[in-house]
Amino acid sequence: MVLLLIKEKSNMKYNPLQIRGLKPVIPIIQGGMAVRVSTGKLAGAVAKCNAVGVIGGSGMSVEELKEEISIARKIAEGKGIIAVNIMVAAHDFLELVQACIDEKVELLIAGAGFSMDVFKMTKGTSTAFAPVVSSAKAAKLGLKLGADAIIVEGKEAGGHLGTDRPIREILKEVLEVIDGKVPVIGAGGILHGSDICEILKMGADGVQMATRFVLSDECIVDDKYKQYYLNHSKEDMHVFLSPVGYPGRAIMTKFLQKVENKQIGKFPCKHLCLKSCNRRFCIIEALVSAQAGDVDNGIVFAGERFSEIKDILPVKTIIDNLLEEIKNC
Ligand SMILES: Cc1cc2nc3c(=O)[nH]c(=O)nc-3n(C[C@H](O)[C@H](O)[C@H](O)COP(=O)(O)O)c2cc1C
């Protein structure tokens, strides 16, 4: 039934995305974005369009995450899939994973690191699991440990990066090692229908897109954050070493400039948000500041192609436009 509805809607020639026993959906995952960039409001709106809406759970308390899941479910009205993304590097990673399992979240996604524990925790539960990887080696390990899908992210992605190689290069290698055993989803720098077609034609089962959804009505970041995207160009893109231990891709801000000029020193840690922090600066405070509109004193994560997006649109329009663009791919 759902399949039929999706087919009617888009007149598509591509296959729906099906992960484990979950309902088939449009092969678009809205990437999880912390801290509080992709919340229940955005994830619910994406799921309502029969795609996969992902709450960025890192930086939320268990109670807050449960509340966001409930908001997303109300908005989605039973359509699509609501998923949660949690960063492995987060101090309370396992606690948040357990909360997702308890809440019977359909799909859990883990980025910024690789955890063996999460495979054991989700096994035999109603929560499917997909790690975000950036190499064929990690994809192979994920498959061996029981992943229900593999998300492959290239250097074009926003946020923390696990590679400096382009998505198309890594995807090819990952598709070879996974060999159709579980769905493979490509992520990083995918903006238009033509990008989606290209990734699907390579053999991927779906795409994950994040940056496009920052510039949606339903993304709850302060308008100054969205305007920062719209008012900067690709020359303002900056990759810095994050306290998490990985490079991070963001738009240059006054704060990041100070970090790079070593004008920001080590600090007394109030949050203990990471398992291991290099104390270069406080990442959680920088992300929260930007999210709330104090972009000068914060970090504005964005994918490599952010400056190609020229408008803030409702999620439904973004997805309808993409479906129109890919209907003949
Ligand atoms: C603002 C922002 C925050 C992000 N936060 C997370 C996160 O918390 N966990 C994660 O695994 N990936 C995170 N990402 C990566 C996205 O989920 C996604 O895989 C990637 O950005 C895809 O590339 P695109 O933005 O070019 O579409 C973030 C990306 C952005 C732009």
PDBQT file of the ligand as one rigid body, heavy atoms in Angstrom, charges set to zero:
ROOT
HETATM    1  C1  LIG A 401      24.488  21.108  10.878  1.00  0.00    +0.000 C 
HETATM    2  C2  LIG A 401      24.922  19.681  10.751  1.00  0.00    +0.000 A 
HETATM    3  C3  LIG A 401      24.986  18.870  11.877  1.00  0.00    +0.000 A 
HETATM    4  C4  LIG A 401      25.342  17.517  11.743  1.00  0.00    +0.000 A 
HETATM    5  N1  LIG A 401      25.313  16.708  12.859  1.00  0.00    +0.000 NA
HETATM    6  C5  LIG A 401      25.542  15.377  12.751  1.00  0.00    +0.000 A 
HETATM    7  C6  LIG A 401      25.396  14.504  13.864  1.00  0.00    +0.000 A 
HETATM    8  O1  LIG A 401      25.025  14.920  14.964  1.00  0.00    +0.000 OA
HETATM    9  N2  LIG A 401      25.670  13.188  13.680  1.00  0.00    +0.000 N 
HETATM   10  C7  LIG A 401      26.064  12.680  12.453  1.00  0.00    +0.000 A 
HETATM   11  O2  LIG A 401      26.293  11.469  12.329  1.00  0.00    +0.000 OA
HETATM   12  N3  LIG A 401      26.178  13.491  11.372  1.00  0.00    +0.000 NA
HETATM   13  C8  LIG A 401      25.905  14.798  11.485  1.00  0.00    +0.000 A 
HETATM   14  N4  LIG A 401      25.965  15.603  10.368  1.00  0.00    +0.000 N 
HETATM   15  C9  LIG A 401      26.197  14.976   9.045  1.00  0.00    +0.000 C 
HETATM   16  C10 LIG A 401      24.850  14.714   8.320  1.00  0.00    +0.000 C 
HETATM   17  O3  LIG A 401      24.032  13.846   9.037  1.00  0.00    +0.000 OA
HETATM   18  C11 LIG A 401      25.008  14.185   6.891  1.00  0.00    +0.000 C 
HETATM   19  O4  LIG A 401      25.457  12.860   6.819  1.00  0.00    +0.000 OA
HETATM   20  C12 LIG A 401      25.916  15.024   6.001  1.00  0.00    +0.000 C 
HETATM   21  O5  LIG A 401      25.906  16.355   6.332  1.00  0.00    +0.000 OA
HETATM   22  C13 LIG A 401      25.488  14.816   4.545  1.00  0.00    +0.000 C 
HETATM   23  O6  LIG A 401      26.057  15.750   3.685  1.00  0.00    +0.000 OA
HETATM   24  P1  LIG A 401      25.257  17.060   3.165  1.00  0.00    +0.000 P 
HETATM   25  O7  LIG A 401      25.064  17.911   4.381  1.00  0.00    +0.000 OA
HETATM   26  O8  LIG A 401      26.184  17.634   2.164  1.00  0.00    +0.000 OA
HETATM   27  O9  LIG A 401      23.956  16.596   2.601  1.00  0.00    +0.000 OA
HETATM   28  C14 LIG A 401      25.657  16.978  10.479  1.00  0.00    +0.000 A 
HETATM   29  C15 LIG A 401      25.616  17.818   9.344  1.00  0.00    +0.000 A 
HETATM   30  C16 LIG A 401      25.245  19.145   9.463  1.00  0.00    +0.000 A 
HETATM   31  C17 LIG A 401      25.185  20.004   8.226  1.00  0.00    +0.000 C 
ENDROOT
TORSDOF 0
